[in-house]
Amino acid sequence: MLAKRIPTILPPLTVEESLETTKIHSIGGILPPGEALVTVRPFRSPHHTISDAALVGGGVSKIKPGEISLAHHGVLFLDELPEFARNVLEVLRQPLEDKQINISRTKMTIEYPANFMLVCSMNPCPCGNWGNPQKDCKCTPTQIQKYLSRISGPLLDRIDIHVEVPAVKYQEISSKRIGEPSEIVRERVIKCRIMQAERFKKSKGIFKNADMNTKAIRKHCELDQPSQDLMKMAMNKIGISARGYDRILKVSRTIADLSQSESIRPEHISEAIQYRSLDRQYWK
């Protein structure tokens, strides 16, 4: 439910993004009849039985774009992540880094764009109760390790934010309290994107914080001494990789932007580190 709401808080498609998305959907044969232009950010949610060719694209006589390209400028949602075949998940690594996919066949090679937001969900174990204080987990450590090992460490490193969602209590789910509307959240996101567009207006190929390469991260994510000490402690205690380090800096920069802060402060670093706190003792 949360994943399906993400497109409602993202900024509207620009003219360039709309044209790119329309071209891809037209080639893929999914452009609705009577619609000349895609104006809503795509939301793609393939089933876990999908093949790697259907995910990245392919075909014999005509190479069609796959789900990662059909989700270009939108959201690719993978529900029950460990249920996907490991070889299917591993093909995501290159497009997540390069924002494009190269498909090679005997007679031709085609490059499709694949700049999407990857959103995944999963249970912590086969029975789904590991870490639940209200229910006992019936899985053995070996079963949990086998279940989680379907997701490789390198793929997990490429996911910026890891959030553990506990079971919702009856009092909370039956409450009549109204949360913050998506429209208000979207306004904050749009303001944040405007800041980022101004920041990167002289940077080729970089339009938002998520697009930053290593050079841009070093330039726009400078840390003061308290923030550096916090990062050092996190890397030593949690065992964050070099790629994870860059991800934390990107998320910290975004948290600072949402707070209308020009500099990254320790509280921004601390919040970003919490989003990387997924227990990885079973990942190999």
N, C-alpha and C positions, 0 to 999 in steps of 0.2 A: 504494500500500500504506500509506504514511504517512497519507494523507488518510482512509482508511477506519478507521484506528485512533483518530482524534481523538474520536469520540463515546465511546470507552471511557475517556477520561480526563476527560471533562466531568462536572460534578456531576449527580446524578439530577434528573429533572424534579420541580419542586414540584407541589403539587396544582393551583394556578392554571395553571401552564404545561401540565400534563397535560390539563386541561379545555379550554384554548384549542386545543391541538394536536388533540385528539379532535374538536372541532367542525369544524375546517378539513378534516381528513381525511374526516369524515363527509359534508360538503358536496361534497368532491371525489370522493366515491365510492370511496375507496381504503381505507376502514376494513375490516380483515379480518373475515370472518364469525365471530361468537362472541366477539369482543373488544369489551368495553364501554368500554374506556379505553386510550389510548395511554400506555404507561409507559416507552418507550425513545425517546431523542432521535432525530428523523428524520435520515436521511442520503439526500439526493437527488443523483443523478448523471445529468443529462440528456445525451443525445447532442449532438454539435456541430451537427447538422442541425436542431435545434429552432427553432421560429419565435418571434418576439417575443411573440405572443399566448399561446403555450403556456407561455412563461417567466413572464409577468406575470399571466396569467389572461384569460379572455374567454369568448365564446360568443354565440350568437344569441338563443335563447329563455331560456337560463339561464346567467348569468355564473359560471363555475366558477373556483376559485382556481388559479393557475399554480404552477410549480415553486418560485418564491421564497416563496410562502405555505405550500406543502406542507412546506418546509424550516424553517418557523417554529419557533424554539427548538432548532434543530438545525443541520446542516451542508449547505450547497449546494456541491457539488464540480463544477467545470468543468475537465475534462481536455482537453489540447490547446487552450488558450485562444485562440490566434490563428486556429484553424479555425472558430470561431463567427463568424457574420455580424456585421459591425460594428454594424449597427442593433440587433441582439439584445443585444450587450454594453452599448450605450449606455443601454438602458432600465433597467439595474441602478443607474445613478447616483443617481436619486431615492430608491428604496427603501433603498439603503445609508445614505443620510443620514437619512431620515425614519422608517425602520423600519416602513413601511407602504406600500401601493400603492393608488392611487385609479384605478378602472377606470370610464370614462364611455362610455355607449352612448346611443342615441337616446332610449330610454324610461326609463333608470335610470342611477344612479351608485352604485357599491358600493366600500366601503373594506375591504380585507383587511389583516391584520397581516403583516409580513414582516421580523421580527427574526431574521435568520439569520446564521450564520458563513460567509462566503464563502471557499472554498479553491480555488485554481487551480493548474494545472501547465502547463508549456509547454517547448518546446525553445528554445535560444537563437538558432536559425537554421533554415532549411528542412531542411538535412541533419542537424542536431543535433550537429555537432562543433565549433561555434565556442567557443573557450576550452578545448577538450580537449587537454591536452598530449600525449596518446597517439595522437590521430588528427588528420589535417589537415582543415580546413574547406574545402569546395569552393565555398562561396557567395561571391558578390561583395558588396561593401559595399551596392550598390544592391538586391540581392536581400534582404539582411538588413534593410535599412531598410524595404523594402516589406512584409516579413513582420511585423516588430515594429510597424509603423505601424497594423496592424489593431487594436491596443490603444491607445486614446487616453490622453494624459497625465492628463486629469481622472479617468478611471477608475482608472488606476494610483495616483493620489494617494489614492484612497479605500481602498486596500488597505494595512493597517497594517504588515505584515511582508513583506519580500521576501528569500527565502533561495535562494542558488545551491547546487544539489546536484551535486557532481562525480561522475564515473563511479566506481563501486565496484570496487576492485581484487580480484583473485581471492583473495589472502590474507585479505582482510577478509570477503568473502562466504562463504568456505569455513571461516572461523574458528568454533570451537565456543564462543566467549565469549558468555555470556548477558547481554543488556542489562537495564536496569532494568524491572521488570514494570509494566504499566499501572496496576495497583492502587495501587502506591506513588506513582506520579505523580498519580493521581487524588486521593489523600489530600492532597497538597500543594495541588492546585487547589481542593479543597473548603475547606481552611483559608483560602486566599486569598480565595475568594468570601465566606466568613463575615466576614472583615475588611472587605471592600467593602460588604457589606450593612449592617454597623454604621456605616460611614462615611457612607453615603447614606440612612440611615433617615429623615432629615428632608427629603430631596430628592425632589420629586415626579417620577415617571417615570424616575428613575435608580436602577439596582440594582447595576450593576457599572461598572468603569472604562471599558469600551467605550461605555457610554451617556452619558458626560459631554459636556455642551455646553461652549461657550467659557467661560461664567461659572464652571462647576464646575471646568474645567481650571485657570483662574487661581487658584481657591481651594485646590485640593487638589494642585496640581503646582508649588508654589513652588520655585525653584531658588536655591542659594547661588551665590556669585560664580564659583567654579571651574566649576560646571556651566553657568552662563550664558556664560562664555568659550568653553566647549566647543561649545555650541549655536551661538554666533555664528560660530565658525570653520567648523562644518559647513555652515551656511547659505551662507556666502560661497564655500566651496570646492566643495561638491556641488551647490549651486543648489536647495536644498530650498524648496518653496513654503510659503505660509502654512498650507495644509491639512496638508501634510507635517509642519510644525512641531508642530501640535497632535497629530498621530498619534504622533510621537516622544515627546511628553510623556505620552500615555496609556500607551504601551508601557513607558516608564521607570517610571511609577507602578506598573504591574503587576509589573515585574521587582523593584522595591523591596519590593512586598508579598510576593512569593515568597521574598525574602530576610529577611522579617520586619523590615523597616526602616521606621521611621516617616517618614523623610525621603528624598528622592531625592538620591543621591550621584553624583559624576562617573562612577563605574564603571557605574552604571545607565544614565546618558545615553549613555555610550560604547557599551554593548552595544546599546541601542535604535537608535543611529545606524547600527551595522553591519547591522541588519536593514532599513535603507533604502538600502543601498549598491548596489542593482541598477544596473548600468551603463546610463545613459540617453542615451548619445551618439547613438543612432539614433532616439530618440523625438522626434516633432515635434508 
